[in-house]
Amino acid sequence: MKLNQSVRTYVENRPRYTGYSFEKLFPDVLFPADSEHNKLKGTSARDLLSKMLVIDASKRISVDEALQHPYINVWYDP
């Protein structure tokens, strides 16, 4: 999908925003440290989030792939 030219111009002229790392946005304290499942760690959750939040849909993780991800697979029983 192409952007309207005025929207494209507006976006291209905005200052660059570097954003924050997933480690800063989702620190380890947000995830259960005493979980019975050792796969429920912050690093695994951040990995899944980073794959789900990819803007380009062709590069984004699929639903089936997400269900197989170690962070989700703890609960998923096909």
C-alpha positions as CSV (number, residue, x, y, z in Angstrom):
1,M,0.0,0.0,0.0
2,K,1.4,3.4,-1.0
3,L,1.1,6.5,1.2
4,N,-0.6,9.6,0.0
5,Q,2.1,12.0,-1.2
6,S,1.3,14.6,1.5
7,V,1.5,11.9,4.2
8,R,4.8,10.6,2.7
9,T,6.3,14.1,2.7
10,Y,5.2,14.8,6.2
11,V,6.6,11.5,7.5
12,E,9.9,11.9,5.6
13,N,10.4,15.4,7.0
14,R,9.9,14.4,10.6
15,P,13.0,14.1,12.8
16,R,14.4,10.6,13.2
17,Y,13.3,8.9,16.4
18,T,15.7,6.2,17.7
19,G,13.3,4.7,20.1
20,Y,14.1,2.5,23.1
21,S,15.4,-1.0,23.3
22,F,13.1,-3.9,24.2
23,E,15.3,-4.4,27.3
24,K,14.4,-0.9,28.5
25,L,10.7,-1.1,27.5
26,F,10.2,-4.6,28.9
27,P,12.7,-5.1,31.8
28,D,13.2,-8.5,33.4
29,V,11.3,-7.5,36.5
30,L,8.1,-7.6,34.4
31,F,8.4,-11.3,33.9
32,P,8.0,-14.0,36.6
33,A,11.4,-14.8,38.1
34,D,10.0,-17.8,40.1
35,S,8.0,-19.4,37.3
36,E,7.9,-23.1,37.2
37,H,8.6,-22.8,33.4
38,N,12.1,-21.7,32.8
39,K,11.1,-20.6,29.3
40,L,9.1,-17.7,30.7
41,K,12.0,-15.4,30.9
42,G,12.3,-11.8,29.7
43,T,14.7,-12.6,26.9
44,S,12.3,-15.1,25.4
45,A,9.3,-12.7,25.7
46,R,11.3,-9.9,24.2
47,D,12.4,-12.1,21.3
48,L,8.7,-13.0,20.6
49,L,7.6,-9.4,20.9
50,S,10.3,-8.2,18.5
51,K,9.2,-10.8,15.9
52,M,5.5,-9.9,16.3
53,L,6.0,-6.1,16.1
54,V,7.8,-6.0,12.8
55,I,6.2,-3.4,10.6
56,D,6.8,-5.3,7.3
57,A,4.1,-8.0,7.3
58,S,6.2,-10.2,5.0
59,K,9.0,-10.3,7.6
60,R,6.7,-10.6,10.6
61,I,6.3,-13.9,12.5
62,S,3.1,-15.8,11.5
63,V,0.5,-16.9,14.0
64,D,1.6,-20.6,13.5
65,E,5.3,-19.6,14.1
66,A,4.3,-17.6,17.1
67,L,2.5,-20.6,18.6
68,Q,5.6,-22.6,18.2
69,H,7.8,-20.0,19.9
70,P,9.2,-21.2,23.2
71,Y,7.5,-18.4,25.2
72,I,4.0,-19.3,23.9
73,N,4.6,-23.0,23.5
74,V,4.6,-23.5,27.3
75,W,0.8,-23.0,27.2
76,Y,-0.1,-24.1,23.7
77,D,-1.4,-27.6,23.3
78,P,-2.6,-28.3,19.7
